[in-house]
Amino acid sequence: MKFEQYRHVGSLREYLLLTSDRAHADVYSRQADGRWLLTSHDKPEDILVLESVGTQIAVADLYEKVDFPAGLAMAWRFRTLFFEPKSA
């Protein structure tokens, strides 16, 4: 998994995984002590807080123009986005 590699990038503060076969988002956030906190979002009204880029977004907004065909076979499961901290 890419996260295994990304979590060793010192400047990486948050890592967002979006599933491609249903509306679901996982946000990994680096804590002050270096541990990673996982927050999962399944409901359309759930709000993702991405502190590293200073934004909030609803799950429904992430998947606004996505149609999920029934029985879709995926060669890959996750669309990966990652965010680096804001510049000082």
C-alpha positions, 0 to 999 in steps of 0.5 A: 500500500502506498500509505506504507511509503507515504507515512515516512515522508516527514512533511506529510500531515494528512493522507486522503483515500477515496474509494472508487466503488462507493462513497467512502473516504478515509483521512489519515492525520499525523498526530503530534507524537508521530502516530497516525489517526484514521477517520472514516467517512461513509455518510454523504453529510459527513464533513472531512476536515483537512487541516493541512490545506485549511479546508472542509468538504462533504463526502457528497461533494467529493462524489457529486458527479460520480455514478457507481455502476452495479457490479463494477469490477475494479482493477484498482480500488482507491483513488489516492490524494495526499496533501502537504502542509500549508506554507508558513 
